[in-house]
Amino acid sequence: GLLVASLTSFLLDVSGLKCDGVLFSGQVLPSECLSGLMEVAGDPNTSHALTGSIISLLAQFASGGEAKEALHSSYNFTGTLAAIIHCNRTTPEEPLVLQCLNVLQRLTYNVRTLHCASHIHELISFLMQHVQSSNDDIVKACLGLMANLCRHDISVQSHIKSQSNVKAFYRALINFLGHNCLTVVVFALSILSSLTLNEEVGQKLFNAKNIHQTFQLIFNITVNGDGTLTRNYAVDLLVDLLKNPKIADYLTKYKHLSVCLSEVLGLLHSKDPDTASKSHELLSVQVMELLLVCEMVLRPPAPRLQPGTRKCVQARGSEPSLALVHWVTSPLDGPEQCYMQALSLLAELFEEAIDSSLCSSAQSFVELLLQEVLVLLQSPDSTEGDQLLKKHSLRAGRISLTLSLLCGDDALRMLVSQRLSPEVCVSQVELLLSYNQDLSGSTCTTSNYQLSQVCSEVVLKTLELMSHLRQQMPDMETSFYRILQDQRMVTPLSLALTSNCREHVQVALRILFEAAPLPDFPSAILGDSIAANNAYRQRVGELSIRSSSASEDVSFMGKSFPIMHAEPSGSAYQSIDSLIEKLQNGAKLQEKVKDVHMSEIIDVYEQKLSALACKESRLQDLLEAKALALSQADRLIAQYRCQRAQAEAEARKLASLLKDTERKKEDLQTELNDHLLEVERLKSDSQQLLEHNGRLQAVADQHQELKGTYNQLLSRYDKSEGMLKELQAAHISLTQQAEGLRKTNEGLKLQQERTLAELTEKEQQIKGLNTDVLEKERIITGLQNDLRRQEEQIHEMEENISILRKELNKTEQARKDTSIKASSLELQKSQLEAKLEKMEEELSKHSQMIAMIHSLSSSKLKGDATANLSL
């Protein structure tokens, strides 16, 4: 308990310190400390809290490039984490499992995992099993880690494809393509592209109909962003897809490509280095329309540039060219990937511009670039340290390469010659040559060897730039030939000529063709250096072959591992031998003096030698264990292949036997019919025919049994297929029901919110109504008083009504009398009307008589009659 507590407090103290440079320096004590932490973390008996603390501490170092590489390759941190996950595979909900998955995802990004590492196959099985977990964090971590493991690793891809549940795994990945989280979608697409791009499933997923949606998804994530992690995986997915010629051809026909490229160029203005780095990487893909990108980046700006001032950078802040210049000139202590990829993109754009005759439009941009970039070639401060010097050398070499590309055009070469001074190039070469000489004289370690190679490459690139400009600048030519005759040039030339990189060899040969005719060129020393390098490489190769039977794993590392690590170890042994000789010589010389401190010094060196020997034996054991694991894996693969071949041979044999049986059955049936016809003719051969018939019957019975078994299997297959269809239909219906319930839930939530709002309004209305009720009650009391007064008035009115009724009765009696009088008058009227009718009849008779008299009389009488008639 005290040990655990002290170790936990130690981890808390160390986690706040930046000690990764000491821990990964290659010294004995830090290496033993890290190895001990690995053993404690990998022990199943260690508490989860302590294991989580150790993983958190080591995960802090995994962010750096060199520390991440050391944890991955030298200390097998990946295998330790996989072993922890394997030990806790029954409880995937543990926070420790999720922590290990997240650290593994960061550790394995853009790094190939050794197939002989411990528990990798168990880790893959765990990931395939838990990609459909109910916990979204575990699903996302499993998918991201699986995407890292599958990318560019054929052994992992073959192992996944050989699993029995690979089809279910494919279906799960395809279902993830409709997930609402874009990170999960990108992870699933990345895994499917790694596993099925060249198979039938991949051809259906990434065909001409679907690939344009994939392009749109990737560009949308890259431009609009769903987090830096998702953007990185989206760009990696597009880069992997474009390695397929068919998909690359689809991209050239993508109608929105120009718009997408302009939006990606707009990302260069982002302040996030990871975003800018991925934008540079995406634009640097060979199948992109570099000509279109050239026109966008290198087009002349609207305001005219003033090369003498630095205010033009602010005036063109919205242009992608200035964003590129900004990332190229970013500080050395910033992310190295940004300015290196920006320089690579500029080199490709200038190369495309020179090939496409766009140099005239690029001159203004080149002037701005030279103004900002040539400052970076100044010799750095010697106190900056090896790491900053290495970064400066890498950037200076890439700048020299870019300037050499600009010299491919006459006008641009003239601009470079006007801006670049010979003193800058000479000081750069002198600094690197002197530093390279100091490195060769000091203790040869891995970092020194790498730095020496970098310095040599930059020297040669700078000399190539000077070679391009020596015709336009006489001082440059003099300095160029003077440097070529320096004996310190032997080291860069010999390293480049014996390099396995084609470009380095070509540059060294071009420099050598310039330097060989010079009188003071040290050709003999160069030859000795080349021979020594070749002999050393041959010896290293022999040692690497002897030390391990699994020599093919060297190429699997991805880098020249024996070359990088064997030289420091060899020189370390030489330094140990020389140290022993010095100690022995010193002991002989000082025997007479009898120095008492010599024994203590010898004890110290003996302890160091024993520690080195212990570490060597431990590394040897680790190498033997890895070789044993590799041989066991090869043996298991061979056994699996042999068993599979036997099973396939047996299946083919059974199929051929079945076909032969069918054919024999048909032949025997024909013979049986012939024999039945011959029975009537040949009575003597009946016994033989019966025996033959019995044999045929046995074969027929066997065939019937096989046929029954086949029918049973066929019926089981039909039932299984029907159940599968029913389950699929049920799954679809349940999915639709879940979607409908989700929508209903959302609608109910909205309805609840509206109801709450209405309830609040109703409460306010109720308060108002209560106030109105009080007012109405006061009004009602007033009305009741009025009602009492009105009732009294009604009583008085009823008394008046009774009086009026009496008067009404009197009036009614008078009316009756009046009506009697009216009826008598009507009777008189009817009598008068009857008399009137009689008089009218008499009048009509008189008028008829007058008419008759009128018709008989003369006109005078007629006039009189008319007068009478009118009367």
Order of alpha helices (4+ residues) and beta strands (2+ residues): alpha-alpha-alpha-alpha-alpha-alpha-alpha-alpha-alpha-alpha-alpha-alpha-alpha-alpha-alpha-alpha-alpha-alpha-alpha-alpha-alpha-alpha-alpha-alpha-alpha-alpha-alpha-alpha-alpha-alpha-alpha-alpha-alpha-alpha-alpha-alpha
